[in-house]
Amino acid sequence: MKETFHQALQNALASRDTVSIRRTLIEVLERDPSKAEVSAAHKAARRIAEDGDAVLISLLPDQAGADAYMPTARGAGMRASKYLTVDEKIIKDLPCRVELATERWDALIDEGMRLTQQRIESDPLLSAFLPGWKAESPAEKRARLTAEASVN
């Protein structure tokens, strides 16, 4: 099952820059997926991101663009869903939403973090709501987590 979903997600990425995992799953199955199928699809998406073929990102439907999956449950439009993307604009504009990316994407995420930091510092309202917010690059985060793991 995971291989089927992996191939379906790869095929969807070949035709679109940003792919909703759940929407792709619904298209493949032609019905609402079970929890086990959603879990298998998310594992397949993580493997694609671990391979560096795309970035696994959590987005709200209005952040993902016109092809975004729109959940039908009440209030679901305000919840984030998982997407695979190779769209550099989305990654750069929303670097804090990135859930899994390889070193291949580090420079783009770092640039997005730097731009986000500049936006926060230059906007008095944002800086008041986010005092002391500091962007942490993926490379710094990996180094910190590795150091923490070696101590434990």
N, C-alpha and C positions, 0 to 999 in steps of 0.2 A: 504494500500500500504506500509506504513512504517513497519508494522509487517512482511510483506512478505520479505522486504529487510533486516530487523533485523535478521530473521531466516536464510536467504541466507548468510549473513555475518558471522553469528555464525557457520554455516555449513562449510563455506570456511576456517574459523579460525581453525576448528577442523582438517582439513587436511593439512594446511600450516601455517607457523609461521608468514608470512607477507602477507597481503591481500590488493590488490588494490580495493578501493571502486568502482571506475568506471568500472574496468574490471569485477568485480563480478556482477555488475548491467547489463552489456552487456551480460554476460553469462546467467543470469536469464531471461532477456527479449528477448534475441536472436536478438537484434537490437540496434541501437544507442538510448540512453535514452533521454527523453525530459528534459528541465530545472527543471520542477516540480519533475520528478522522481529522478534526481540527488540530488535535495534539500532534498527529503524524505530519500534518502539513506544516505546522510550526517547526517541527524538528527538521523537516526537509529545507525550510527557509533558513534556519540557523546554519545548516550545512552549506548552503549556497553562500551565505555571508562569510562563513569561516573559510571558504575557498577563495574569497576575495572577488567573486563575480558580481556582487551587489552589496548594498548596505541594508541591514535590517533596522527599520526605523518605526517608531510609534507616532502616528499622526492622527489628528482630528480630521474628519471628512473634508472640511473646507480647506485644510492645508495640503491635501493630497492631489487636488486638481479635479478636472472634469470626470476622469475615469474612476474616481474614488468609490469605494463600496459604501453604500448608505444603509446602515442598519435600520430595520423597520420597527423595532421595539420602541415604546415610549421613552423618550429621554436618551435613547442610544446615539442620537446624532451629536451628543455632547461628549461621548466617550471615544477615546483613541483606539485605533485598530492597528494591527501590524501590517507593514508594507515592506516590499523589497524595492529598492530604488537604485538607479544609476544616474539619476538626475542631479547634476552638480549644484544647481540652483537650490533645490530643496535641501540638500545636505548642508550647503553653506548657510542658508537662511535659518535652518533649524538644527544646529549642531547638538543642542542639548537633548534632542529627541532621538538621537542615534543610540540604538541598543547594542548593535554588534557590527563591527567593521574591522577589517584587517589593516595592517600597516600601510597597505597600498593606498588607503583613503585618508591617512593621517594628515597629510599636508592640506587637503581640502577642509577637513574638520577643524584643524588648527586655525585656518584662515577664517572660518565661520565663527569660531570661538573668539578670535581677536575682534572681528567686526561686532559681535554681540557685546563684548566688553566695552567697546567704544560707544555703542548705542546707549548702553546703560549709563556710562559715565557722562555722556553729553545730554541726557534727558533727566531733568531734576525730579520728575515724578517717578520714573523707573528707579533712579538711584535711591530715592527715599523708600521705595517699597523693597528694594533689594540691597540693603546696606551690607557692605563687605563681600558682595558676590564676586567671586574670582573664577575665571574660566580655567579649567584643567584640561590640558591637551590629552588625547588618547595615549600618547607615549608616556607622559608623566603619570597618568592614572595606572597604566600597566606596570611601570616601575614601582609605584607606591604599593600596589596590590601584591607584587612579587616580594617586595621587602617585608610587608606585613605577613605574608604566608611563610616566609623563611624564619621569622621571629617565632611564630606559633609552631 
